[in-house]
Amino acid sequence: IIESFPTDPAIAREIPHKITPFIQAIFSAPSPTPIKAALASDGFDCESVRLPLVTLTSEEKSRVLNALQSVRA
């Protein structure tokens, strides 16, 4: 956002709107569980969490991964 603002303020204004669904998805469950799910989708072996946290349900994980894909598109 900071780098694009001087040359193209319109792009800088679009970036927060584009990443908002992902930000909402990663804060939809206790941290760091959604972040670990997103990293695991990239091949990192880090999806397990310690109690009292539990892994995401398939629906929660799907929401996070879909939001991640929309940011990458």
matplotlib code that plots the C-alpha trace (Angstrom):
import matplotlib.pyplot as plt

x = [0.0, 2.7, 4.9, 2.0, 0.4, 2.8, 2.5, -1.0, -3.3, -6.2, -4.3, -3.3, -7.0, -8.0, -5.5, -7.2, -10.5, -8.9, -7.3, -10.3, -11.9, -8.6, -8.1, -11.7, -11.1, -7.8, -9.5, -12.6, -11.0, -8.5, -5.0, -2.8, -5.0, -6.2, -2.6, -1.3, -4.0, -3.0, 0.6, -0.2, -1.9, 1.5, 3.2, 4.5, 4.1, 2.6, -1.2, -1.3, -2.0, -1.6, -4.5, -6.6, -6.7, -8.2, -7.7, -10.2, -13.3, -13.5, -15.9, -13.6, -10.6, -12.4, -13.3, -9.7, -8.4, -11.0, -10.1, -6.4, -7.1, -9.0, -6.1, -3.7, -5.9]
y = [0.0, 2.4, 1.7, 2.0, 5.1, 7.7, 6.4, 4.9, 5.9, 4.0, 0.7, 1.6, 2.1, -1.3, -3.4, -3.2, -4.2, -7.1, -8.5, -7.9, -11.3, -13.0, -10.9, -11.7, -15.4, -15.6, -13.9, -16.2, -18.7, -18.5, -17.5, -19.1, -21.9, -20.2, -19.1, -22.6, -24.0, -21.4, -22.3, -26.1, -25.5, -24.2, -27.4, -26.4, -29.2, -26.9, -27.5, -29.2, -27.0, -27.6, -27.7, -25.9, -25.0, -27.4, -27.7, -26.0, -27.8, -28.6, -25.7, -23.2, -24.5, -24.1, -20.5, -19.7, -21.4, -19.8, -16.4, -17.1, -18.1, -14.8, -12.8, -14.6, -14.2]
z = [0.0, 1.0, -2.1, -4.6, -3.1, -4.5, -8.1, -8.1, -5.2, -6.8, -6.4, -2.8, -2.0, -3.6, -1.6, 1.8, 0.1, -1.5, 1.6, 4.0, 3.5, 4.3, 7.4, 8.6, 7.9, 9.9, 12.9, 12.7, 15.1, 17.9, 16.8, 15.5, 14.3, 11.0, 10.2, 10.7, 8.4, 5.7, 6.1, 6.0, 2.6, 1.3, 2.5, 5.9, 8.5, 11.2, 11.3, 14.7, 17.8, 21.5, 23.9, 24.7, 21.0, 18.5, 14.8, 12.5, 11.4, 7.7, 7.2, 9.0, 7.1, 3.9, 4.7, 5.4, 2.3, 0.0, 1.4, 0.9, -2.7, -3.3, -2.1, -4.3, -7.4]

ax = plt.figure().add_subplot(projection="3d")
ax.plot(x, y, z, "-o")
ax.set_aspect("equal")
plt.show()
